């Protein structure tokens, strides 16, 4: 069984990782789905794991690929930022054309997990600039040969920067 941390849209700010570090536990790898792709190595170093990354719409200068397909425990996982797709149907079509049963994407800064036609769609939201009242988020993908599951982790003690104390 493998546990993979999934992050997206960090935009150069990873300080909120402190809200998640203990709950993430030991990870086998980390996926960074773009928009400040250079944060992937900082996150991986902090979590003591390796990483795979793709570039987002704010990473136009980066040599990192726009998409990657990773095979892990009998599952094919499509990684992309999401700015080149228009909705879940488009993501599912891309997954099917790449023989993938899991898609990890970002761009919207809104965390979600859905399943469509046997394809697991995971958006970890944003670690630094969430567009949800639940605050910063990331995801954890757990996969084995027999099963796959994902969960969204939200910061528990986070105070939005727009809130005045």
C-alpha positions, -999 to 999 in steps of 0.1 A, spaced: 0 0 0 12 35 -8 3 69 6 9 99 -17 5 136 -6 -11 158 -33 -6 195 -34 -14 222 -59 -15 260 -63 11 268 -36 21 300 -54 54 303 -35 39 300 0 42 267 18 41 279 54 6 264 58 22 230 56 26 232 93 -12 226 97 -9 193 79 25 178 87 15 155 116 -18 144 99 0 136 66 23 111 84 49 91 64 43 95 27 57 73 -1 57 102 -25 43 137 -32 26 150 -63 27 188 -70 2 198 -96 16 232 -106 15 269 -100 48 275 -84 62 240 -93 95 248 -76 77 244 -43 75 207 -49 111 201 -38 106 222 -7 75 203 3 92 170 -4 122 179 16 101 190 45 80 158 44 111 136 38 98 120 5 103 121 -32 81 140 -56 66 142 -91 54 175 -105 37 191 -135 35 227 -144 6 250 -141 -6 281 -160 17 303 -137 48 281 -145 52 290 -182 90 293 -178 94 258 -163 108 228 -182 85 205 -161 59 187 -184 23 198 -185 11 162 -179 25 130 -166 12 95 -163 25 75 -133 20 38 -128 17 27 -92 3 -5 -77 -16 -15 -109 -31 20 -112 -23 46 -139 -25 81 -125 -27 112 -147 -12 143 -133 -20 178 -147 -27 212 -135 -62 214 -151 -61 248 -169 -61 230 -203 -94 211 -195 -129 224 -192 -146 203 -165 -149 167 -153 -160 153 -186 -129 166 -203 -107 152 -175 -124 118 -178 -119 118 -216 -82 126 -211 -79 99 -184 -96 73 -207 -73 82 -236 -43 77 -214 -57 44 -198 -58 61 -164 -81 53 -135 -70 82 -113 -67 119 -122 -50 144 -100 -55 181 -110 -57 216 -95 -61 251 -109 -95 259 -93 -81 262 -57 -112 243 -46 -107 208 -31 -128 179 -43 -130 142 -48 -154 127 -72 -157 94 -92 -170 93 -127 -173 61 -147 -147 44 -125 -122 73 -127 -112 89 -94 -108 127 -98 -88 144 -70 -83 181 -67 -64 190 -35 -74 226 -35 -47 252 -26 -22 252 3 -18 290 1 -47 307 -17 -79 286 -10 -112 296 -26 -132 277 0 -143 289 35 -127 256 48 -93 271 43 -60 257 29 -61 221 19 -42 191 4 -51 155 -4 -38 121 4 -41 92 -21 -39 57 -7 -34 30 -33 -29 -8 -33 -33 -33 -61 -68 -40 -50 -81 -5 -40 -77 32 -41 -91 60 -19 -85 96 -13 -92 122 14 -90 159 16 -73 174 46 -83 210 56 -63 232 80 -80 229 114 -67 261 131 -64 283 100 -75 319 103 -82 335 69 -60 365 62 -91 386 56 -105 380 91 -96 407 117 -90 397 153 
